[in-house]
Amino acid sequence: MLIKKKPVGEEKSALSGALLLAGLFMGAIVMVSFYPAIVFAGGHEDTGDLDHKVDLENQSGINLLIAKLYNDHRLLFALAVTATMAVVGIVIGQVTGILLRFLGLK
């Protein structure tokens, strides 16, 4: 009687799938267990409205543009900051990759 063995690649994919599901399950348990702590972390104080405005008196150039964006359109300001952070992160990663390649590390 012949026994067929599974190829090595199939065993790895089944194992990695099982590990992925276990990780997702554990992540869900951790998130659910920390949910009450996150919700009640702020206390019960009334923080009031977010009426903070940046003083535009001594601003000019790009600083004035960013300050006006912050004062007038908070959501657009948040999106611009997020996009800027992503671009800066990509640039830092690429420059680091070039420097490491230059030094002979791959």
Protein Blocks (a to p, Z undefined) as FASTA:
>chain_A
ZZddddfklmmmmmmmmmmmmmmmmmmmmmmmmmmmmmmmnojadebjafbccdfklggh
jllmmmmmmmmmmmlmmmmmmmmmmmmmmmmmmmmmmmmmmnopZZ
